[in-house]
Structures are given as structure tokens and as C-alpha cells.
Amino acid sequence: MSRKKDVQIQIEISSEEQWEEALSGPGLLVIEVYQRWCGPCKAVQNIFRKLRSEYGDDLLRLAVGEASSLLELSSLKGKCQPVFLFYSGGTLVSIVRGVNGPLLQKTMLELVDQEKKKQELGSKYVPEVHELFLEDNHQARKKPPTTQNADIEIGDHGTYHVVIIKPDAVVGGQVEGIIQKALDAGFSIVAEEERVLDEEQIHAFYKEKAKEPAFVKAMSSGPVHALILSKGDEVGEGESHSLTAIIDPEHAELIQPKKRSKVVQDVDLGMSESSTEVASRQLAYFFPTFDFSLEMHAGSNARIEKTLALIRPSLLREKKDEILKTIHDSGFQIAMQREVTLTEDQAKEFYKEHEGTDFFPCLINHMTSGPVLALALTRDDAIQHWRGLLGPKVLDEAKERFPESLRAQFAIDNVTINQIHGSSNLEEAQRDLNRFFPTEHTLAVIKPDSTQEHKDTIMNQIKEAGFSISQVKETKLTREMAEEFYKDHKGKDFFNNLVDYMSQGPSIMMILSKENAIAEWREMMGPADPEQAMQVKPDSLRAQFAKSILENAVHGSSNVQHAMDNIKFIFGDIPS
């Protein structure tokens, strides 16, 4: 299924200063409170984007905050569904729990209308809403846990359902429609994920149905879209439609781990063993960090984060290996790294907040004097931990007061600029990472012989390497299509044999997305010659599965333009 590139419409609040600044701004402030193990909810983006476009920043501002990162949100830590807080003039005036689309939109429209009146009447405005207190509201809603239910039951968080939307429906663009039906029926989207199932997983998850080759082929033909739906306490049995009534079994499967009524069994998965066990396996596969235990959710404030580190030119030239070892010894994993030489304009843009300072010309001169090494670092609370290791920005202060800091330890003689940069907060880290490691899209092809023999293994390795498969289809190229696809090789001795090979049977075509996707996919494929691949890259796909230079298992785009052309040729125009 094609997806539009996300445009940031919600600011991230991750510090007390940002919290105070957000509350002091104009208009209605809507803060989505999320948990570190699932992230902000995708299902509300269309509502937010539409209303934000209509009303602008003066009337409506949108933000997100992780529950364990701010003292003000601590009472919401561990909740298994998002909570939306509405602030006017720094006062909490409304709360919506869970992703109830109609209720969320209705609340926003009513409160924006109040903001309009406030701006029009000025001092004559009389508030029509009363202040709420988050802690009191939280305590009032607590209920003892129940144990008799047809689904997963967790304390005061209501009932949970797992819905698996099938590949045909995903590729056919029906995910948003199914989600909207669930929202309209009073369900909340707790988490969602898109994955590709291999045959082994299909047999484990679907048992009886997996005995049908057509079913296995259909379920492995592309990504499935998994949802965890919640029916909160405020939605009574008489107020919500049955999921079985709104979800077409042709498009999706409804997993219910405990007791099931006869009508639910009609869309069951044909499991012969404990459905609780199977549902647990599905949850572990689609949502490996989702745990229904409140103790796990609430017990730790640690968050696995990613931040940007920059090793500046002088240090990179003189002590690259030493600084990389120190980073590793400090508990960081280097998720990505890239050497790049910045132009003057790029350096000025990156450090524009320092423009006008005395040291700005010196900083720009140094940052363009040679390549810098950009690192994407990950660990728990990576941003603050990295900032703490760096020490003060001013070198003299770092050397005098914090001699053990990295900036003091790795200072370069006769260079007045500190040699290591780190992002200051979550929003800046994401912006910096996107600058140095932008998400790329590339076309990946599993060639005909490997499609039949190794498709599942190759797709598993793709997922394990961190690629997102945004579109996938199995298709047999005609000879004319193969000639066009490989037109750059026309006139070469092997061209006709290549065209014959690529048109002999179906291939798996995929759009892969990831930071540095083009280079990383080519690295994962390995050299075109399998003998060379086995020598220099024995873990590569071609070393494992290629038969010859011609029948070399997989194909990948060679550069950005090539990727764009290939994707358009196979999938047509894809929204960016």
C-alpha cells in the first residue's frame, strides 16, 4: 500500500521548558500523550491535518508528549491507549481517552469555537468550560480489574482485539477504510504495524487454513496490517457495533484469545490449539515491545532513543578509531554512520542558530575544512546521556571544570572549536538525523528462480535488516517489460539472456524504505558474481542464493534516479 510521506503537524514536548512554552501559546493546545513502547497514534493524523489546515496556529496548536518524560503527565504513564489533553489559556479544559475519531473531532471543533469567541470578545469573554485536574480525573476513572471477558483484559484499560488486515486489502488501499469503521464504532487504535508473513509463520498462526495452498499464497503475497483495538470503559456493549459486523472476513481476520461467541467463530482462524497461545505469538511478532502488563509499562522511565553525533574534521582525521571505541564503550550502538563534506551553505543552515555570534565564522570555516562523520547513536535515554558525556561547548570550560568530558578528552591542539556535536532534544535529534540520514526508497527484486525457492528467507532477512516494505507484488515480466526494465544494458552480450531469464517466471517486486536504503540494499545483495560474493561478502544474499552472474537472485536500484525510475515503471506514480 502506498503511503504519503508524513508531514510533522505536532510539536514534540520533551522538557519542562517546552511544556511551559506550549501552555503559554495562543489558541487551543491539543496534546497527544503516548507511551514510549508504541509512539504517537497514526490514525488521528488525517483529523489533525484537516483541522490544522482550516484554523491555523492562532486557533489550534498540536503537540505530542511521552507520558514518562514529563512530571505533569506521570499519572498517565502505563496507559494502553493514547490520551488527548485540551488546554486553553494554560488550563486543562477537556480530556479524550482513546482514539475515538468522532468524539475527538467534535471536542476540537467545540473548543476551537470557544477560542474564536475568546479572541473576538477579548476581556468581555466569559469561559464556558471548567478547569479539569488530571490527577483527580485519573483517580476517578480507576476501576478494579475484571477477569471474565472474551478478549485480553487489562485492569482499567478495557477490552483488546487483534485485527489482521490481509495483503489484498492492504495493497488495495482499504486499511484506512477499515480503521475508520472501527473508530466510528467506538473502538480506539492502540497500536498498528505492517509486516510480511512467511510460510512458517502462516502455518503457525493459521493452522487449518494453512493447509490450503491458495490461502498461504494469498497471505504471503504482500504485507499484512495488524491493529490492536481497544473498547474503553466509556463505550458500553449497547453503544458499539460488534467488530464481526464491521470487519469483512474477506479483508481481515479478527483474533480473540479467550472465549468466543458463535458469530465470532464464523470468522475464526481455524486454530486447533489454544487460541490464547496463538494470539500471544501474533502479538509477539507484530508488536514485540507491546506488553499488556501495567507493571512493565509503568515501571521504568528509560527510553531507547536515537540521537545524532557529529565528529568534526580535525578529530576525524587524527583520532577516529579512538573516539568510536569510546562511544561504543559508553554503551551506545552506532545504528548508522556516514562521512560527508559540508558545503558552506549546508554548514550555515545546520548552525543557523549561532549566526551573528563571534565564533560563527570560525565554526563554519572549520566545519567545511574536511569531512565530518555523522553517527546515529542508540541506547536508553540516548539524547541526555550523550549530552552529559560531551560536557560544555566552550573548550576552556570543559577542560577546567569537566576534564573527563569527551570534549575535553578529545580536544585538538591549536583548534579552538570543540570536536564533537550532539543534538539537544528529541525534536532536534529527529531533525538532525533526517538531515544526515534521510529516508530513501529503492526498488528490490527477487528474481524468478529465487522467488520460487528462497522468497520467504530473503524477505525475512530484509525485515531483519530494518527495511520497511511499503509495497510488494508478485508479477511476471513480459519480454517487452524486461527489455525496458534493463534498457541500460541493451547492446551488451548478456542482454538477451538476461531478458529471457527475467521473463521466464514471476518475480517479487518491492519498494524498500530506510535511511540510506539504496546503498544498504546494494550492500545486502553483495557483488553480482556469486563467487566473488562468497569471498568478500559471505553473508550477502547473492553469496547465499545466487547460481551465476546471470541468475544472481536479487536486483536493486543503483542510485536515487534509478530507484525513482524503477519504482515508477513497476508501481506507477507513488505519492511522496
C-alpha positions, 0 to 999 in steps of 0.5 A: 500500500502506498503511503504519503510521506508524513508531514510533522503537524505536532510539536514534540514536548520533551522538557519542562521548558517546552511544556511551559512554552506550549501552555503559554501559546495562543489558541487551543493546545491539543496534546497527544500523550503516548507511551514510549513502547508504541509512539504517537497514534497514526490514525488521528493524523488525517483529523489533525491535518484537516483541522490544522489546515482550516484554523491555523496556529492562532486557533489550534496548536498540536503537540505530542508528549511521552507520558514518562518524560514529563512530571505533569503527565506521570499519572498517565504513564502505563496507559494502553491507549493514547490520551488527548489533553485540551488546554486553553489559556494554560488550563486543562479544559477537556480530556479524550481517552482513546482514539475515538475519531468522532468524539475527538473531532467534535471536542476540537471543533467545540473548543476551537469555537470557544477560542474564536469567541475568546479572541473576538470578545477579548476581556468581555469573554466569559469561559464556558468550560471548567478547569479539569485536574488530571490527577483527580480525573485519573483517580476517578476513572480507576476501576478494579480489574475484571477477569471474565471477558472474551478478549485480553483484559487489562485492569482499567484499560478495557477490552483488546482485539487483534485485527489482521488486515490481509495483503489484498486489502492492504495493497488495495488501499482499504486499511484506512477504510477499515480503521475508520469503521472501527473508530466510528464504532467506538473502538480506539487504535492502540497500536498498528504495524505492517509486516510480511508473513512467511510460510512458517509463520502462516502455518503457525498462526493459521493452522487449518487454513494453512493447509490450503495452498491458495490461502498461504499464497494469498497471505504471503503475497504482500504485507499484512496490517495488524491493529490492536483495538481497544473498547474503553470503559466509556463505550458500553456493549449497547453503544458499539457495533460488534467488530464481526459486523464491521470487519469483512472476513474477506479483508481481515481476520479478527483474533480473540484469545479467550472465549468466543461467541458463535458469530465470532467463530464464523470468522475464526482462524481455524486454530486447533490449539489454544487460541490464547497461545496463538494470539500471544505469538501474533502479538509477539511478532507484530508488536514485540515491545507491546506488553499488556502488563501495567507493571512493565509499562509503568515501571521504568522511565528509560527510553531507547532513543536515537540521537545524532553525533557529529565528529568534526574534521580535525578529530576525524582525521587524527583520532577516529578509531579512538573516539568510536571505541569510546562511544561504543564503550559508553554503551551506545550502538552506532545504528548508522554512520556516514562521512560527508563534506559540508558545503558552506551553505549546508554548514550555515543552515545546520548552525543557523542558530549561532549566526551573528555570534563571534565564533560563527565564522570560525565554526563554519570555516572549520566545519567545511575544512574536511569531512565530518562523520555523522553517527546515529547513536542508540541506547536508553535515554540516548539524547541526555546521556550523550549530552552529559558525556560531551560536557560544555561547548566552550573548550576552556570550560570543559577542560577546567571544570569537566576534564573527563568530558569527551570534549575535553578528552578529545580536544585538538591542539591549536583548534579552538572549536570543540570536536564533537556535536550532539543534538539537544532534544528529541525534536532536534535529534529527529531533525538532525538525523533526517538531515544526515540520514534521510529516508530513501526508497529503492526498488528490490527484486527477487528474481524468478528462480529465487522467488520460487525457492528462497522468497520467504528467507530473503524477505525475512532477512530484509525485515531483519535488516530494518527495511520497511516494505511499503509495497510488494507484488508478485508479477511476471515480466513480459519480454517487452517489460524486461527489455525496458526494465534493463534498457541500460544494458541493451547492446551488451552480450548478456542482454538477451539472456538476461531478458529471457531469464527475467521473463521466464517466471514471476518475480517479487517486486518491492519498494524498500524504505530506510535511511540510506536504503539504496546503498544498504540494499546494494550492500545486502545483495553483495557483488553480482558474481556469486563467487566473488560474493562468497569471498568478500561478502559471505553473508550477502544474499547473492553469496547465499542464493545466487547460481551465476552472474546471470541468475544472481537472485536479487536486483536493486536500484543503483542510485536515487534516479534509478530507484525513482525510475524503477519504482515508477515503471513497476508501481506507477506514480507513488505519492511522496 
